[in-house]
Amino acid sequence: MKKNILILSFFAGIAVSQAQNSTWHIAGDKIKTPWADSVNPAHVLPDYPRPQLQRNGWQNLNGLWQYAILPKAQGEVLPSTFQGNILVPFCIESALSGVGKTVGKDSVLWYKTSFSINAKTKGKKVLLHFGAVDWHADIYVNGTKVTTHEGGFDPFSVDITPALKKGTQQQLAVYVWDPTDEGPQPRGKQVKDPHGIWYTPVTGIWQTVWLETVPETYIISTRQTPDLDNKTIMVTTAVENLLPGDLIHISAWKGSEKIAEKSGTDATMSLPVDNPEAWSPSHPFLYDLKISIERKGKTVDEVKSYFAMRKISIGPDANGIQKMLLNNKFLFEFGPLDQGWWPDGLYTAPTDAALKFDIEKTKEMGFNMIRKHIKVEPARWYYYCDSIGMLVWQDMPSGDLGNKWENRPGVLGKATDRDRTPESEAYYRKEWNAIMDALYNFPSIISWQPFNEAWGQFKTVEITEWTMKKDPTRLVNSASGGNFYTVGHVIDLHSYPDPAMPRPDLFGAKEALVCGEFGGLGLPVDGHTWQQKNWGYQSFGTTDSLFMRYTTLTDQLEDLIKHGLSAAVYTQTTDVEGEVNGFMTYDRKVMKMPIDKLKAVNTKLYSVAE
């Protein structure tokens, strides 16, 4: 698999009609990343957005749209006038949107743009894709509502062909409502009034919007499941309008060499992978996939994808302590807590290079894992983890907080479950299910975290068992940091600033032992902070004092590894708003400790674990 996915060509005959305003500028006076000045309204995040299902014939709709913020009480009526331009896909609160305004639960956000289609699309379907919109979105094409979506972290698509009108010019409008922390929906770390570990709201479109044309019979999705032990890859293909006699054809490739292929009418087929190259952080080898629909010897539709041969499991060591295993071997997993926030784009990286940058720097620092914290990233972020070689722990974004937290395992009297309404529970289940479906094919993801520190935690045993059943190929860390239940594959203690672990004699026989958060050492850097008031779990004034303290933490990890620790997560990759405990400043312009020194103290932990 090539390291960079080529931008697929725009499909013939479709051109977006978006007036690119030369007066667009970054809003506000906050710090910004080095990539902010290279953002071009005419070519915003132009890279192909779906690396696990690539198809020729697509059109990027990112760019300058019109927007209006109106009272929710006015009802859902398309405005006759708009208030200005917004740079999609940056949320309206962000500097890169060019707006920098908040919306809130009592208001709604409208978007409007236009695109054109010519007659060459006749006999084909036109699909409209949204990478993510936070939170409730109604989509209108030429005044017709084509779909409604609720969920701020999962992609969605709709066939807009019936709503297209004769002629070339088409209108697209989007209605958005987002209550942030005043509603029960999953919203991650967004709050109306940012403070401490809680950040700025994100309202509306925050990932790429795009079109593609497909035939009447087309591939909707694939589901790739590697079996390293049995040397096979199982592929399940969902197809729209598969006709009698149509064949699904699948071929697996190692570079330019075809290593297996199969045709048939079954939705699920298994292909052999002889002498498999096992994927790992040190050898992130990716195989290519080609999937097509064949009808009477002709290809009706074809997509490209990729997969990796890797296995995730737990198993006891010589002392009977459960360990996290990669490809049937213990690998100590060590990495940062990664919030995925940006001072200029908030949820959205300014460019694709910026999106990749954090992963590359994490690798350079000697880490082999990232815990993606209370957020879901665009698909390209996971592709870079796959291709660079980075294990990923994926959190479910939290919401509907209010119950009590007990961070000590084995203690009664304090922890409580969130008493959610049926509506709140349904939002959680729907979103978590959609996130797991959307991310299933990315081999870098090796663990799901349904809950963190009891934030909105409810029905823990039921939710964990459902997650394990839905995806038996990955580990499930039921409650990172508590509240703890004897369910799942992992027991995960949070400890600041010094690391700690659950006692192996009490908990190690059934679950792998990890320290899911520690560290948080703070160092504010003048000229690179989001605000005057900032904090870390322990604060320092110089790089040298910060690094000396960091080495005491890694020294402690050495001892914990010898006692059976499987993994540890340091807080955190970058500063975020008021938090100054990152390896990098929020604007990514300053590394607070030398990378070569970090790599030396980090990588020695892997040899301790051998």
N, C-alpha and C positions, 0 to 999 in steps of 0.2 A: 504493500500500500504506500503510495507516495506521501511524503510529509505534508505537501500542500495540495489541497483539492482545487483543481482548476475551476475557474468561473465558467459555468456552462453558458452557452450562447443564448441570447434572447430569442424567443420564438418569433418566427417571421410574421410580420404584419401587425405586431402589437407594440405600441409605443405609448408610454405614459405622458399625459399632458399635464405637467405640474410646473407652474410658473416659478422659476427659481429666482428668488429675490436677492439681489446683490447687496441689499441693506441688512441681511441677516447678520446678527452678531451674538456672541455669547452673553447671556444675561448675568447680571450681578457682578460682585467683586470678590467672590470666594477664590481660593486657590484652585488651580487646574493642573491637569496632567500634561506631559510633553506632547501628547497626541492631539490635544484639543485644537490647536491652531491648524492642524492638517485636515480637520473635518470640512468636507466640501458639500454644501447643500445639494449639489447636482449629482453626487456620487456617495451617498451615505451607506456605510456598511454594505458594499456591493457584492460581497462573497456569497457563494451558494449556501443557503441557510440550513439544508437538510442533508448532511454528509452520509447518513445511513440509508438514504433512499434517493439516489441521484437520478434525475431524468432530464434529458435535453428538452428545451422549450420552456423557459420561465422568464418572468419579468419582475424586476424589483420595483416596488411601489414606494420605497423610502424616499423622503425628500420633504419639501415644504408643502404642507397642507394648510387649510384654514381651520381656525378653532373659535369656539365661543364657550364661555362659562356662564351658565344661566341658573336661576333658582329651580330646584327640583320640583317645587310646587306648580310651576308653569305647565308641567306635563311634557310628554314626549312628542314634541312638534319640531320638525327641522327648522332651524332659524332662517329667517329671510336675509339677515345680515350677519356677518361674522366680525370678530374683534381683532383679527390679525393672523399672522402666519405662525405655525409651529413646525419645528423640524422633527419629523417622524424618523426613527422610532424612539426618540428621547422623551421621557415623561415630562409633563408640563411643569412640574416643580423644578426640574433640572436646569442648569445653566445652558447646556447644549441645545435644549429645546428652543432657545431664543426667547422664552417667555418668563420662566421663573416665578410662576404663581401657584398658590395652593387652591384646592377646590373644596374639599370637605363634604360631609354627609348631606348637607342641606342644598348642595348645588350639583349640577351635572356638567359634563364636558362633552361638547359636540366637535366632531372632526368632519371635514369635507374635502374631497379631492376629485379628480377626474382622470380617466384613462381612455384610450381609443383602441378599437379592434377593427380589423378589416375582414373582408369576406373569406379569407383563407382559413378561418376557424370554422367554417361551415361543416357540419357533420362531426364536430369534436365538442368536448365539454371544456368549460373554463372553470378552473378551481381557484378559489380565493383562500389564501393561507395567512393566518396570524400566528407569529411565534409566541406571543403572550400579550394579554391585555388585562390590566388590573382595575376593576374586578368584574362588574356586570357590564356586558357589552351587547348592544343590539346593532346588527349590521344591516344597512340598507343599500341596495343597488337600484338606481333609478327610481327611488321612492318606495321600493318594495322591500319589506323586511325579509331577509333571506335566512337569518339565524339569530339565535340568542345564545350567549355563552356566559357562564359564571365560573370563575376560577382564574386567579392571577398568575399561575405558574405553569400552565400546560398549554401546548399548541392546539389550535383547532382550525378546521377547514370547512368550506361549504362550496357546493356546486352552484355557481351563480348563472349558469347558462339560461334557465327559464326567465331570469330577470333582465337579461340583456335586451336592448332595443335595437331596431334597425338603424343602420348608419354606424359611424365610427365612434362618436363621443358617448361615453358612459360616465355616470356619476356614482361615487361611493361616499357614503356617510356612516359615521360610527357614533353611537350614543353610549356614554360611559357614566356609571355611578359607582363610587367607591367610598364606603364608610370608614375605611382604615380601622383603627382600634375601637371605633364606636359600633362595630358590627361583629357578628360571631364567626365570620369567614376566616380562613387561613390568610394571614397577612405578614408573617415573618416579623421583622424587627421594625416595621413602620409604626409610628404613633403620631397622633395629631400634634402633640407638644414634645419634640425631641429632647431627650435628656439621658445621661448615663449611657447605658448599653442599647438605647432605643433611638431610632434614627428618623430622618425626614420621610414624610409620606411619598408614595409613588402612585400616581393616578394615570390610568389610560394605557395607551400603546407603549410598550418598552422593548419589543423585539421586532424583527423585520416583518414587513407586510409584503406579500408577493402573490403573483398569479402564475399559473401554468396551464397549458392546454394538454388534454389527454384524449385518447380515443374513447368510444362508447364502452369498450371493455378495457379496463385498466387495473393495474396493481395498486391496491390501497396501502398495504403495509406488509412488512415481513417480520418474523420473529425468529431470531437465530439463537440456538442453544448448543454450545459446544459440550462434548463429552470426551474429556482428555483420556480417561481410563480406557474407554472403548474405541478411541480414535475415530470419532464421527462428529459431524456437524448436522444438527437437525434444523430444517428450515420450514416454517409454516408461512404460507402466502395467502393473504386475503385479497380477493379479486372482485371487482364490481362487474356484474353482467357477464359472467363466464358462460359461454354457450356450449351445448353438447358437441363433443368432438374436439374442443379446445384442449391444448396441452400446456401444462406449466413446465417450463424447462429451467433447470438450475445448474450452473457450473461454478466450481470453485477453482481459484487460481492462486498460484504462488509466483508472484511476479508475472512473467509472460508465459509461464508453464501452466497449462490446464491439468489439474490433479484429479478432478472427479467431475462427473456430470450425470444428470438423471432427468428423465421426462416422465410425466404421468398426469393423471387427473386428480390425484390425492392432494389435498391442501397441505399436508405435512409429508415431507420426504427427508430421508437421512442419507447423507453422502459420506463415504469413507475419507479419512484424512490420514494417509499412511505416513509413518515417521514424522509425527506432528512437531512443529517448532512451538514449544510452550511459551506463551506470552508472560512477561514479567517486567518489573521496572528496569532491570538491567538488559532485557532483550524484548523490547515491545514490538514483536513481529506480528504483522497484520496480513491476513489472507484476503483476497478480493472475491466478491460474489457477483455473478450476473444472473438475473432472474428475468425471464421473458414469457409472454403468452404467445403460443404458436397456433395458427389456424390454417389448415390445409397447406402447410409448408411455408407459410409466411409469418413474419413476426408482427404481431398486433401491437404489443407494448413491451418495453424493456426498461429495467432499472438496474443500477449498480449499487452495491453495498460492500461491506467488509465484515470480517469476524476475526476473533482470536481464539486460539486453543488455550484455555486456562481453566483451572478448577479452584474453587474456594470452599474450604471446609474447616472443621475443628477436629482435633484429636489429642489424646493424652501423651504427655512426654514420659520420660523414664520414671518420674516421680508421681505420675497419675494426674498431673495438672493439665487441664485443657489448654491447648494452644491454637491460635489462628494459623491456618495452613494455606499456602499458595502452591498449587501444583503438588500437593501431598508433602510439602516440606515447610518447616517453620521459618518464617521470615519476620523479624521484628519490624513492625510498621510504625513509622515515625514521621510526623508531618505537622503542619500548622493548621489552626482553625482559620478558615478562609471565608470571610463575610461576602466578598464579591461586590463591594460598593465602590463608587467612584465619585470624587468631589465635583466633577463636571457633568457626568451622566447619571449619577445615582445608581440605579440598577443596571445601567447599560454602559458597557465599555465604549470609549470614543471611536475606536477603530478595531479591526480584527487583530492588528499587531498588538494593541494594548491588551486585548483579551488573552492572547497567547503569552504575553510578557510575564504575568504573575506566575504562570505554570513553569515557564523557563527558569525564572529566578528561584523558585522553590526547588527545582531540580538542582540548580547550581549550588544551593546552600546545603546539599547533601541529603535532602529528604526524599522519601519514596512514597509518600501518602499525603493527601489533602482531605481534610474534613470540610465538606461544603456545608456551611452552617446556616440553617434556617432560610435557605434560598435555593432556587433552581436556576441553573444557567442556560443560555442558549445552547443548542446542540453542538455548535462548533467548539465550545469550550471542552465538552466531553471528548470530542474527536481529538483535540490536542492532547488531552490526558492519555487517550488510547495510543497515539502515535509517539508521544514523547516518553511515555512510560511512567505513569503516576497512578497509584491506587487511589480510589475515591470512596470516602464514606459519605453517603447522601442523606441529609436530614430532610424531614418533612417540615415545611414552614409552619410555624405555630399560629395559633389564634384562639380567641375565646378564653383568655386567661382568668384566673381568679381563685384557683384551689391552692392548698398549702403544700409546700415542698419539704421533703426530708432527704438531705443529701447523704445520710449515713445508711449503708445497707444493714438489714437485720434489726431495724429499730421501729417500734410501734409507738403510736400516740400523737404523731404530728402530721404525717402525710394524709392527704385527702384526694379523692378523685373529683374532677370537674363535673358538676351536674349539668350536663349540656341539654339544651332543648332538642327535640327531634330535628328541627331545622339545622341547628348548629352541627349535630352529629352527621347529618346527611351531607353538609358542605365538606366536612373533613373527609368522609369516606370517598366521596366523589372525586375530590382533588387528589388524595393520596393514590387512589386507583389509577387516575389519569397520569399522574407523574410516573408511577412505576411502569405503566404501559409505554409511555413516551421514551423512557430512558433504558428500557430493558436490554436493547441490543449493544449498549456501550460496555465493552469488556472491562474497562478501568473501574467501573463501579463494582465494589465487592461487598458493600454493607449498606443496609437500610436502617435509618433511625426514625421510628415513628414519633418519638417524644423526646424532648430535651428539658431537663430540670423542672419537670412537672408542669410546664406551660400548657395549660388546657388539657392535661393528661386525663384520659377517661377510658374505662373498659380496657385496661392495659392487656390483660391476658387475651381477650377476644381479638383486639386489634393486632396484637403481635402474632397470634396463631393464624389469623387471616393473611397477614403479610407473608409469613413463612410458607403458607399453602400456595399463595399466589405466585411466589417466586422461590422455589426450593433450591435454586442454584446459587443463592447468595446468603450471607449471614444476616441475621436480624438482631440489632442492638436495641432492645425494646424501650429502654428509658435511659438515655445518656445523662448521667449525673443524678438519677433518681426521678420520681419515686420508684423503688425497686420491687420487682416481682420475680418469682422463680419461673421465668419463661423467656425464651429466646436463646441465642447462642453466646451472649456476651453480658458480663456485668461491668459497668462503666462508672468509675468514680471520678468526680471533679475535685481538684485540690489546688488552691492558690496560696502563695505563688509556688511553693515547693510541691513536687509530685508525690503521689501516694497511690496505693493500690489496695483492692479488697484482699483480705487475708486468704492466702491460698489454701490453708487447712480448713477454712470454713466454706469457701465458695469455689475453689478451683477444680473440684471433681466433676462439676456439671457444666460450668460456663468458663469461657476464656476471660482472663482478667486484664482490664485495660484502664488507663488513666486518660479519660476522654477530654479533659481540659486541665492545664496547669500553666504556670508562668505568668504571662500578662505584665512583664516588666516594662515600665514606661520611661520614655525619654522624649520630651517635646523638643522639636527642632525649630528655632526661630525662622519665621518666614515660610514655614511649611505646615502650619496648623490650621485647622478649620475654624477654630474659635479660641478666644482668650482662655476660657475655663476648660481645662482638660485634665485627664487622670489616667493612671495605670494602677495595677494591683500593688506595685511597689515602684517608686519613682527614683530616677537617677539623673545626674547632671552632666555626665560625660560618657563617651563611647567606651572608654576603658573600664570604667566602673560597671557599666551595663554588661559588657562582655564577661568580666570577671564573675559577676553574679550569675550570668547565664551558664558558665561552665560548672558552677556548683550544682545547678539543676541537672545538667547532663551527667555529672558524676553520681548524683543520687539515682538517676535512671539506671546506671550500670548495676547498682546493687539490686534494684527492683527487678531487673531482667533476670538476674541470677535466682530470684525467688519465684519466677514464673510469669512476669509481666509480658503480655503479648504485643501491646501497642501503647503509644502515648501521643497526645495532641497538644502542641504548644500554642498559646494564644499570643500573637496571631500574625497573619501574613503582612497586613498593612495597618496603619492607623485608620480609624474610621470616625469621622466627625469629632466628638469629644474624647474619644479613646486615643491614647498615644502609646499603645503597647505593641505596635507592629514592628516587624523586622525592617519595613520600609515606611516612609512617611506616606500620608494619604495621597499626596500628589505623585507618588512613585519616583520622586526626584532624588531622594537621599536614602542610601542603605545605611542603617544606623550602626551596624557592625560589619567588619570586613568579611566578604563572602568566603575567602580562602580559610579564614580562621573558623568560621561557622561550619564549613564543610568538614574540616578536620575533626572538630569535636562531635559533630553529628554522626559522621560515618563510622567512627570507632564503636558506636553502639551496635552496629550490625555484626562486628566480629565478636563482641561480647556474647551475642545471642547464638553464635554458631556452636 
